[in-house]
């Protein structure tokens, strides 16, 4: 059985790039605590499709990494302590976003409260190599694995999230 093409993909990608560029053209100001840029135009829908090649996904990841770096470069002096992080969630694509936070507390990437377990992925894993992207110097890359466990200790959900930026 042959898979059908994803209709209108070129148009969707072009719109996605234009929308993200427009959204990230300037650094947001006047926010308290944090600010989020979510994927526009159902970008999460087509990016998650099995009909989209890994090469195209990797190009989109590179674009998002570049826009994250662009925002870091635009960061005003008064917000120099603000963190700018691209969060790519491979299980729940709608959660993928560029996250800016200006909170004094540390960005926690590992925890276990009995119901939710989040731990770092193995050190030998390399997001840049796996997805054939270039991470600009000065940016960190950390991956985590998440598990949601019910009362019978059955894993209900599990997925990887990768963080790229100022961590």
Secondary structure, 3 states (H helix, E strand, C coil): CCCCCCCCHHHHHHHHHHHHHHHCCCCCCCCCCEEEEECCCCHHHHHCCCCCCHHHHHHHHHHHHHHHHHHHHHCCHHHCCCEEEEEEECCCHHHCEEEEECCCCCCCCCEECCCEEEEECCCCCCHHHHHCCCCCCCCEEEEEEEEEECCCCCEEEEEEEEEEECC
